[in-house]
Amino acid sequence: MLSGWANADLDETDRAIIARLQSNGRIPFNVLARELEITEATARRRVNRLIDDGIVQVVAVLNSLAFDGTSFAVIEIEAAGATQRMAADIGSWPEVTWVAETFGAASLVLEIMFADRAQLIGIMRRLHQIDGVQRLRCNEYLHITKNLYAGPPADVA
């Protein structure tokens, strides 16, 4: 399995398929084939290869703006020790929408979804109890101006 764009050997057709999937992950193979002037079998084979190689994932993405009463925050964690294991453990929490290991002041950065202040406090307390966590910074979203999940442009390799 490839681990991302840098390792991928993508040609112009692959990039065009990715661009279409970013706009509409449910595009039918026959429509994709017609738009790219390739056969339906080629479209199907290429999409399946991109999925199997880990280049693309076709998933449903939560539109966080559609949830009244739901709040979001980004939490930065300064930590020592096994941050990969810490990231995997925290990533399994249902409130966590994404988690990333980083360079810089924060070892980990994560986004959480929560219903109220009590839930936010509970999450912060759980994070403080993890071995190796040295410092937390919580940035609650006041307003989400842009909420687009499309990944990198298809022409970036």
Backbone as a printed PyTorch tensor [residue, N CA C, xyz], in Angstrom:
tensor([[[  0.8500,  -1.1870,   0.0000],
         [  0.0000,   0.0000,   0.0000],
         [  0.8920,   1.2450,   0.0000]],

        [[  0.5790,   2.1920,  -0.8140],
         [  1.3090,   3.4440,  -0.8560],
         [  0.9000,   4.3190,   0.3090]],

        [[  1.7980,   5.2050,   0.7100],
         [  1.4870,   6.0330,   1.8700],
         [  1.2400,   7.4760,   1.4990]],

        [[  0.7910,   7.7350,   0.3010],
         [  0.4020,   9.0950,  -0.0250],
         [  0.8870,   9.5520,  -1.3730]],

        [[  0.6730,  10.8420,  -1.6120],
         [  0.9490,  11.4500,  -2.9120],
         [  2.4110,  11.3540,  -3.3050]],

        [[  3.3210,  11.5290,  -2.3620],
         [  4.7440,  11.5800,  -2.6990],
         [  5.2210,  10.2590,  -3.3030]],

        [[  4.6260,   9.1370,  -2.9070],
         [  5.0440,   7.8360,  -3.4000],
         [  4.2360,   7.3680,  -4.6030]],

        [[  3.2740,   8.1330,  -4.9960],
         [  2.3580,   7.6920,  -6.0460],
         [  2.9170,   7.9880,  -7.4320]],

        [[  2.6750,   7.0540,  -8.3420],
         [  3.0270,   7.2340,  -9.7410],
         [  1.7280,   7.4840, -10.4900]],

        [[  1.2830,   8.7380, -10.4940],
         [ -0.0160,   9.0930, -11.0630],
         [  0.1630,   9.7360, -12.4210]],

        [[ -0.6030,   9.2650, -13.3890],
         [ -0.5710,   9.9010, -14.6990],
         [ -1.7360,  10.8970, -14.8070]],

        [[ -1.8640,  11.5000, -15.9680],
         [ -2.8910,  12.5180, -16.1790],
         [ -4.3050,  11.9770, -15.9600]],

        [[ -4.5430,  10.7460, -16.3850],
         [ -5.8650,  10.1370, -16.2030],
         [ -6.1610,   9.9140, -14.7240]],

        [[ -5.1750,   9.4050, -13.9790],
         [ -5.3620,   9.2220, -12.5380],
         [ -5.7090,  10.5470, -11.8630]],

        [[ -4.9910,  11.5890, -12.2190],
         [ -5.2360,  12.9030, -11.6180],
         [ -6.6330,  13.4280, -11.9760]],

        [[ -7.0560,  13.1870, -13.1930],
         [ -8.3930,  13.6160, -13.6130],
         [ -9.4690,  12.8340, -12.8650]],

        [[ -9.2410,  11.5390, -12.6710],
         [-10.1900,  10.7200, -11.8990],
         [-10.2730,  11.2360, -10.4660]],

        [[ -9.1350,  11.5000,  -9.8570],
         [ -9.1040,  12.0030,  -8.4770],
         [ -9.8500,  13.3300,  -8.3780]],

        [[ -9.6320,  14.2130,  -9.3380],
         [-10.3220,  15.5060,  -9.3200],
         [-11.8350,  15.3180,  -9.3840]],

        [[-12.2960,  14.3950, -10.2270],
         [-13.7420,  14.1420, -10.3240],
         [-14.2770,  13.5440,  -9.0250]],

        [[-13.5330,  12.6110,  -8.4400],
         [-13.9620,  11.9880,  -7.1840],
         [-13.9940,  13.0000,  -6.0360]],

        [[-13.0910,  13.9750,  -6.0660],
         [-13.1010,  15.0030,  -5.0320],
         [-14.3640,  15.8490,  -5.1230]],

        [[-14.8450,  16.0590,  -6.3240],
         [-16.0760,  16.8240,  -6.5160],
         [-17.3160,  15.9900,  -6.2320]],

        [[-17.2510,  14.7020,  -6.6020],
         [-18.4090,  13.8280,  -6.4330],
         [-17.9100,  12.3970,  -6.2590]],

        [[-17.7980,  11.9600,  -5.0120],
         [-17.3130,  10.6150,  -4.7250],
         [-18.2510,   9.5180,  -5.1870]],

        [[-19.4720,   9.8820,  -5.5790],
         [-20.4690,   8.8970,  -6.0240],
         [-20.6500,   8.9110,  -7.5380]],

        [[-19.7450,   9.5400,  -8.2560],
         [-19.8840,   9.6160,  -9.7070],
         [-19.9020,   8.2020, -10.3080]],

        [[-20.8890,   7.8990, -11.1290],
         [-20.9520,   6.5690, -11.7450],
         [-19.7810,   6.3610, -12.7150]],

        [[-19.3310,   5.1090, -12.8280],
         [-18.2130,   4.8050, -13.7080],
         [-18.5020,   5.1970, -15.1480]],

        [[-19.7520,   5.0230, -15.6040],
         [-20.0630,   5.3650, -17.0000],
         [-19.9620,   6.8770, -17.2290]],

        [[-20.3410,   7.6780, -16.2590],
         [-20.2220,   9.1370, -16.3830],
         [-18.7550,   9.5380, -16.3440]],

        [[-18.0070,   8.9640, -15.4190],
         [-16.5710,   9.2330, -15.3120],
         [-15.8760,   8.8810, -16.6260]],

        [[-16.2110,   7.7340, -17.1760],
         [-15.6080,   7.2930, -18.4390],
         [-15.9300,   8.2620, -19.5730]],

        [[-17.1950,   8.6810, -19.6550],
         [-17.6040,   9.6000, -20.7200],
         [-16.8640,  10.9300, -20.5900]],

        [[-16.7860,  11.4710, -19.3620],
         [-16.1220,  12.7640, -19.1610],
         [-14.6330,  12.7070, -19.4990]],

        [[-14.0010,  11.5590, -19.2290],
         [-12.5540,  11.4460, -19.4470],
         [-12.1910,  10.7750, -20.7670]],

        [[-13.2460,  10.3810, -21.5220],
         [-13.0440,   9.7280, -22.8130],
         [-12.1950,   8.4610, -22.6740]],

        [[-12.5730,   7.6390, -21.7110],
         [-11.9730,   6.3270, -21.5070],
         [-13.1260,   5.3230, -21.4100]],

        [[-12.8080,   4.0450, -21.4430],
         [-13.8760,   3.0470, -21.3380],
         [-14.3470,   2.9550, -19.8820]],

        [[-15.5610,   2.4590, -19.7220],
         [-16.0970,   2.2590, -18.3770],
         [-15.2380,   1.2600, -17.6000]],

        [[-14.7580,   0.2280, -18.2750],
         [-13.9000,  -0.7730, -17.6180],
         [-12.6000,  -0.1340, -17.1310]],

        [[-12.0410,   0.7680, -17.9240],
         [-10.8180,   1.4650, -17.5210],
         [-11.0920,   2.3610, -16.3190]],

        [[-12.2010,   3.0600, -16.3530],
         [-12.5600,   3.9200, -15.2210],
         [-12.6920,   3.0920, -13.9470]],

        [[-13.4000,   1.9800, -14.0270],
         [-13.5990,   1.1060, -12.8650],
         [-12.2600,   0.5710, -12.3570]],

        [[-11.4400,   0.0750, -13.2680],
         [-10.1420,  -0.4940, -12.8980],
         [ -9.2400,   0.5610, -12.2550]],

        [[ -9.2120,   1.7540, -12.8160],
         [ -8.3560,   2.8140, -12.2820],
         [ -8.8240,   3.2760, -10.8990]],

        [[-10.1300,   3.4700, -10.7430],
         [-10.6610,   3.8790,  -9.4350],
         [-10.3410,   2.8140,  -8.3910]],

        [[-10.5720,   1.5530,  -8.7320],
         [-10.2940,   0.4720,  -7.7810],
         [ -8.8130,   0.3970,  -7.4280]],

        [[ -7.9430,   0.6390,  -8.4070],
         [ -6.4990,   0.6410,  -8.1260],
         [ -6.1350,   1.7920,  -7.1970]],

        [[ -6.6880,   2.9720,  -7.4480],
         [ -6.4110,   4.1340,  -6.5800],
         [ -6.8730,   3.8670,  -5.1470]],

        [[ -7.9980,   3.1810,  -5.0150],
         [ -8.5010,   2.8280,  -3.6800],
         [ -7.6100,   1.7640,  -3.0520]],

        [[ -7.3220,   0.7040,  -3.7920],
         [ -6.5060,  -0.4010,  -3.2690],
         [ -5.0980,   0.0520,  -2.8850]],

        [[ -4.5410,   1.0160,  -3.6310],
         [ -3.1950,   1.5190,  -3.3490],
         [ -3.1780,   2.5610,  -2.2290]],

        [[ -4.3630,   2.8990,  -1.7090],
         [ -4.4180,   3.8550,  -0.6050],
         [ -4.2680,   5.3050,  -1.0480]],

        [[ -4.4090,   5.5670,  -2.3300],
         [ -4.2930,   6.9340,  -2.8480],
         [ -5.5710,   7.7110,  -2.5680]],

        [[ -6.7170,   7.0780,  -2.7200],
         [ -7.9990,   7.7360,  -2.4470],
         [ -8.8290,   6.8760,  -1.5020]],

        [[ -9.6920,   7.5550,  -0.7830],
         [-10.7140,   6.9090,   0.0290],
         [-12.0270,   7.5690,  -0.3580]],

        [[-13.0210,   6.7690,  -0.6460],
         [-14.3330,   7.3070,  -0.9530],
         [-15.1850,   7.0790,   0.2950]],

        [[-15.4860,   8.1880,   0.9890],
         [-16.1920,   8.1080,   2.2700],
         [-17.2360,   9.2150,   2.3520]],

        [[-18.1440,   9.0530,   3.2830],
         [-19.0840,  10.1280,   3.5960],
         [-18.4200,  11.0180,   4.6400]],

        [[-18.4810,  12.3190,   4.4420],
         [-17.8650,  13.2650,   5.3610],
         [-18.9610,  14.0490,   6.0640]],

        [[-18.8630,  14.1030,   7.3560],
         [-19.8210,  14.8170,   8.1780],
         [-19.7710,  16.3130,   7.8860]],

        [[-20.9070,  16.9130,   7.6160],
         [-20.9860,  18.3640,   7.4590],
         [-21.2460,  18.9500,   8.8350]],

        [[-20.1860,  19.3800,   9.4850],
         [-20.2860,  19.8540,  10.8590],
         [-21.1770,  21.0840,  10.9940]],

        [[-21.3580,  21.8210,   9.9290],
         [-22.2020,  23.0200,   9.9970],
         [-23.6800,  22.6680,  10.0950]],

        [[-24.0240,  21.4090,   9.8100],
         [-25.4310,  21.0030,   9.8400],
         [-25.9020,  20.6210,  11.2390]],

        [[-25.0080,  20.6300,  12.2050],
         [-25.3490,  20.1850,  13.5520],
         [-25.5020,  21.3650,  14.4900]],

        [[-26.7400,  21.7770,  14.7240],
         [-26.9990,  22.8320,  15.7020],
         [-26.6540,  22.3250,  17.0840]],

        [[-26.0350,  23.1660,  17.8790],
         [-25.7290,  22.8070,  19.2550],
         [-24.4660,  21.9890,  19.4090]],

        [[-23.8180,  21.6270,  18.3220],
         [-22.5570,  20.8950,  18.4080],
         [-21.4190,  21.8960,  18.2830]],

        [[-20.4420,  21.7620,  19.1580],
         [-19.2750,  22.6440,  19.1350],
         [-18.0390,  21.8480,  18.7670]],

        [[-17.0290,  22.5680,  18.3230],
         [-15.7700,  21.9580,  17.9020],
         [-14.6110,  22.7160,  18.5210]],

        [[-13.5110,  22.0120,  18.7210],
         [-12.2920,  22.6380,  19.2210],
         [-11.0950,  21.8800,  18.6760]],

        [[ -9.9970,  22.5890,  18.5560],
         [ -8.7120,  21.9820,  18.2500],
         [ -7.9090,  21.9980,  19.5440]],

        [[ -7.3180,  20.8630,  19.8420],
         [ -6.5050,  20.7480,  21.0550],
         [ -5.0830,  20.4160,  20.6490]],

        [[ -4.1450,  21.1920,  21.1690],
         [ -2.7260,  20.9330,  20.9580],
         [ -2.1920,  20.2580,  22.2100]],

        [[ -1.4300,  19.1960,  22.0100],
         [ -0.8800,  18.4330,  23.1300],
         [  0.6410,  18.4440,  23.0420]],

        [[  1.2800,  18.9390,  24.0890],
         [  2.7220,  18.7710,  24.2270],
         [  2.9200,  17.5050,  25.0380]],

        [[  3.7070,  16.5810,  24.4930],
         [  3.8400,  15.2730,  25.1330],
         [  5.2610,  14.7530,  24.9960]],

        [[  5.5930,  13.8430,  25.8910],
         [  6.8540,  13.1180,  25.8320],
         [  6.5160,  11.6420,  25.7220]],

        [[  7.3910,  10.9160,  25.0780],
         [  7.1530,   9.4770,  25.0110],
         [  6.5670,   9.0360,  23.6920]],

        [[  5.8080,   7.9680,  23.7600],
         [  5.2910,   7.2760,  22.5780],
         [  4.0800,   8.0060,  22.0020]],

        [[  4.3270,   9.0520,  21.2120],
         [  3.2160,   9.8450,  20.6820],
         [  2.4160,   9.0960,  19.6230]],

        [[  3.0340,   8.1490,  18.9090],
         [  2.2690,   7.3720,  17.9240],
         [  1.1880,   6.5540,  18.6200]],

        [[  1.5620,   5.9010,  19.7110],
         [  0.5810,   5.1130,  20.4610],
         [ -0.4700,   6.0360,  21.0720]],

        [[ -0.0260,   7.1800,  21.5850],
         [ -0.9480,   8.1510,  22.1720],
         [ -1.9480,   8.6270,  21.1180]],

        [[ -1.4530,   8.9240,  19.9230],
         [ -2.3250,   9.3840,  18.8360],
         [ -3.3440,   8.3070,  18.4630]],

        [[ -2.9040,   7.0640,  18.3990],
         [ -3.8200,   5.9690,  18.0540],
         [ -4.8850,   5.7980,  19.1310]],

        [[ -4.4830,   5.8850,  20.3910],
         [ -5.4450,   5.7390,  21.4910],
         [ -6.4690,   6.8700,  21.4710]],

        [[ -5.9900,   8.1010,  21.3690],
         [ -6.8850,   9.2620,  21.3580],
         [ -7.7750,   9.2210,  20.1160]],

        [[ -7.2240,   8.7840,  18.9940],
         [ -7.9890,   8.6930,  17.7570],
         [ -9.1640,   7.7380,  17.8290]],

        [[ -9.1470,   6.8360,  18.7830],
         [-10.2630,   5.9000,  18.9290],
         [-11.4240,   6.4950,  19.7220]],

        [[-11.2460,   7.6520,  20.3310],
         [-12.3190,   8.2810,  21.1020],
         [-13.4050,   8.7590,  20.1450]],

        [[-14.6620,   8.5690,  20.4770],
         [-15.7390,   8.9600,  19.5640],
         [-15.8440,  10.4670,  19.3430]],

        [[-15.3620,  11.2720,  20.2570],
         [-15.4490,  12.7300,  20.1170],
         [-14.3800,  13.2950,  19.1900]],

        [[-13.3540,  12.5060,  18.8930],
         [-12.2080,  12.9730,  18.1050],
         [-12.5100,  12.7830,  16.6250]],

        [[-12.4630,  13.8910,  15.8560],
         [-12.7270,  13.8020,  14.4210],
         [-11.4520,  13.5490,  13.6230]],

        [[-10.3080,  14.0300,  14.1050],
         [ -9.0180,  13.7220,  13.4950],
         [ -7.9100,  13.9860,  14.5120]],

        [[ -6.7870,  13.3410,  14.3080],
         [ -5.6150,  13.5330,  15.1700],
         [ -4.3770,  13.4170,  14.2950]],

        [[ -3.3730,  14.2630,  14.5830],
         [ -2.1410,  14.2630,  13.7900],
         [ -0.9330,  14.4720,  14.6860]],

        [[  0.1390,  13.7630,  14.3750],
         [  1.4220,  14.0410,  15.0110],
         [  2.0400,  15.2130,  14.2640]],

        [[  2.7240,  16.0950,  14.9900],
         [  3.2450,  17.3070,  14.3630],
         [  4.6690,  17.6020,  14.8090]],

        [[  5.3220,  18.4800,  14.0580],
         [  6.5780,  19.0890,  14.4780],
         [  6.2030,  20.4070,  15.1340]],

        [[  7.0760,  20.9460,  15.9470],
         [  6.7890,  22.2290,  16.5720],
         [  6.4760,  22.0730,  18.0410]],

        [[  5.8210,  23.0770,  18.6050],
         [  5.5370,  23.0810,  20.0390],
         [  4.6080,  21.9410,  20.4390]],

        [[  3.6320,  21.6250,  19.6050],
         [  2.6910,  20.5520,  19.9200],
         [  3.1770,  19.2410,  19.3170]],

        [[  3.1110,  18.1760,  20.1030],
         [  3.4460,  16.8420,  19.6060],
         [  2.2810,  16.2620,  18.8240]],

        [[  1.0710,  16.5650,  19.3050],
         [ -0.1530,  16.1040,  18.6710],
         [ -1.1310,  17.2580,  18.5530]],

        [[ -1.9390,  17.2300,  17.5070],
         [ -3.0330,  18.1770,  17.3330],
         [ -4.2610,  17.3410,  16.9900]],

        [[ -5.3860,  17.6730,  17.6110],
         [ -6.5940,  16.9280,  17.3380],
         [ -7.7870,  17.8570,  17.3260]],

        [[ -8.8340,  17.4110,  16.6510],
         [-10.0970,  18.1410,  16.6470],
         [-11.1240,  17.2840,  17.3550]],

        [[-11.9370,  17.9460,  18.1730],
         [-13.0010,  17.2440,  18.8800],
         [-14.3420,  17.8910,  18.5900]],

        [[-15.3810,  17.0960,  18.7280],
         [-16.7670,  17.5240,  18.6050],
         [-17.4080,  17.2960,  19.9690]],

        [[-18.1440,  18.2760,  20.4870],
         [-18.7560,  18.1020,  21.8020],
         [-20.0670,  18.8570,  21.8740]],

        [[-20.9290,  18.4090,  22.7850],
         [-22.2810,  18.9600,  22.8880],
         [-22.3630,  20.1490,  23.8290]],

        [[-21.5360,  20.1540,  24.8740],
         [-21.6400,  21.2230,  25.8700],
         [-20.3310,  21.3610,  26.6380]],

        [[-20.2740,  22.3530,  27.4720],
         [-19.0650,  22.6630,  28.2410],
         [-18.6670,  21.4830,  29.1350]],

        [[-19.6260,  20.7960,  29.7370],
         [-19.3150,  19.6620,  30.6080],
         [-18.5810,  18.5600,  29.8300]],

        [[-19.0130,  18.3040,  28.6010],
         [-18.3390,  17.2920,  27.8010],
         [-16.9220,  17.7390,  27.4410]],

        [[-16.7520,  19.0150,  27.1070],
         [-15.4170,  19.5460,  26.8070],
         [-14.4990,  19.3820,  28.0170]],

        [[-14.9840,  19.7280,  29.1830],
         [-14.1820,  19.6020,  30.4070],
         [-13.8110,  18.1380,  30.6380]],

        [[-14.7550,  17.2380,  30.4210],
         [-14.4870,  15.8130,  30.5860],
         [-13.3970,  15.3240,  29.6410]],

        [[-13.4330,  15.7740,  28.4100],
         [-12.4050,  15.3890,  27.4320],
         [-11.0490,  15.9230,  27.8560]],

        [[-11.0060,  17.1780,  28.2840],
         [ -9.7400,  17.7700,  28.7320],
         [ -9.1820,  17.0090,  29.9370]],

        [[-10.0310,  16.6290,  30.8500],
         [ -9.5790,  15.8580,  32.0280],
         [ -9.0320,  14.4980,  31.6070]],

        [[ -9.7120,  13.8350,  30.6560],
         [ -9.2160,  12.5440,  30.1600],
         [ -7.8430,  12.6930,  29.5210]],

        [[ -7.6700,  13.7550,  28.7520],
         [ -6.3740,  13.9940,  28.1080],
         [ -5.2820,  14.2360,  29.1430]],

        [[ -5.5820,  15.0030,  30.1770],
         [ -4.6010,  15.2840,  31.2340],
         [ -4.1460,  14.0170,  31.9450]],

        [[ -4.9680,  12.9970,  31.9690],
         [ -4.6410,  11.7570,  32.6850],
         [ -3.7500,  10.8110,  31.8880]],

        [[ -3.5060,  11.0890,  30.6270],
         [ -2.6860,  10.2200,  29.7890],
         [ -1.2230,  10.3990,  30.1420]],

        [[ -0.5320,   9.2730,  30.3850],
         [  0.9050,   9.3260,  30.6800],
         [  1.6510,  10.0030,  29.5350]],

        [[  2.4940,  10.9380,  29.8640],
         [  3.3060,  11.6320,  28.8800],
         [  2.7600,  12.9870,  28.4660]],

        [[  1.4820,  13.2640,  28.7340],
         [  0.9160,  14.5710,  28.3870],
         [  1.4850,  15.6110,  29.3510]],

        [[  2.1070,  16.6260,  28.7840],
         [  2.7370,  17.6590,  29.5970],
         [  1.9330,  18.9560,  29.6190]],

        [[  1.2930,  19.2620,  28.4910],
         [  0.5590,  20.5220,  28.4040],
         [ -0.5080,  20.4120,  27.3340]],

        [[ -1.6560,  21.0270,  27.5810],
         [ -2.7560,  21.0690,  26.6270],
         [ -3.1130,  22.5160,  26.3220]],

        [[ -3.4600,  22.7680,  25.0720],
         [ -4.0140,  24.0560,  24.6620],
         [ -5.2860,  23.7660,  23.8870]],

        [[ -6.3770,  24.3640,  24.2970],
         [ -7.6710,  24.1280,  23.6670],
         [ -8.1400,  25.4070,  22.9850]],

        [[ -8.4910,  25.2850,  21.7150],
         [ -8.9970,  26.4120,  20.9370],
         [-10.3840,  26.0570,  20.4270]],

        [[-11.4080,  26.5870,  21.0840],
         [-12.7820,  26.3040,  20.6920],
         [-13.1570,  27.1780,  19.5070]],

        [[-13.8300,  26.5720,  18.5180],
         [-14.2590,  27.3260,  17.3500],
         [-15.4050,  28.2540,  17.7430]],

        [[-15.3130,  29.5070,  17.3640],
         [-16.4180,  30.4420,  17.5470],
         [-17.3520,  30.3920,  16.3460]],

        [[-16.7570,  30.3210,  15.1610],
         [-17.5250,  30.2900,  13.9190],
         [-16.6720,  29.5900,  12.8610]],

        [[-17.2610,  28.6820,  12.1230],
         [-16.5570,  28.0060,  11.0390],
         [-16.8780,  28.7550,   9.7510]],

        [[-15.8720,  29.3830,   9.1790],
         [-16.0490,  30.1770,   7.9720],
         [-16.0210,  29.3050,   6.7250]],

        [[-15.1290,  28.3240,   6.7130],
         [-15.0120,  27.4290,   5.5660],
         [-14.9390,  26.0080,   6.0810]],

        [[-15.7150,  25.1320,   5.4760],
         [-15.7420,  23.7350,   5.8730],
         [-15.7800,  22.8920,   4.6070]],

        [[-14.6240,  22.6530,   4.0330],
         [-14.5240,  21.9180,   2.7780],
         [-13.5570,  20.7650,   2.9730]],

        [[-13.9970,  19.5670,   2.6630],
         [-13.1260,  18.4130,   2.7470],
         [-12.9200,  17.8900,   1.3450]],

        [[-11.7670,  18.1810,   0.7800],
         [-11.5130,  17.7020,  -0.5660],
         [-10.1150,  17.1160,  -0.7070]],

        [[ -9.2450,  17.3020,   0.2620],
         [ -7.8790,  16.8250,   0.1500],
         [ -7.0690,  17.7200,  -0.7740]],

        [[ -5.8550,  17.3260,  -1.0650],
         [ -4.9980,  18.1620,  -1.9190],
         [ -5.5210,  18.1610,  -3.3540]],

        [[ -5.2510,  19.2160,  -4.0830],
         [ -5.6600,  19.2330,  -5.4880],
         [ -5.0400,  18.0480,  -6.2320]],

        [[ -5.7470,  17.5350,  -7.2080],
         [ -5.2890,  16.3540,  -7.9410],
         [ -3.9950,  16.6040,  -8.6920]],

        [[ -3.6690,  17.8690,  -8.9590],
         [ -2.4280,  18.1370,  -9.7050],
         [ -1.2310,  18.2960,  -8.7930]],

        [[ -1.3760,  18.0280,  -7.5000],
         [ -0.2400,  18.0710,  -6.5660],
         [  0.2470,  16.6520,  -6.3740]],

        [[  1.5110,  16.4450,  -6.6100],
         [  2.0580,  15.0740,  -6.4540],
         [  3.3090,  15.1190,  -5.6240]]])
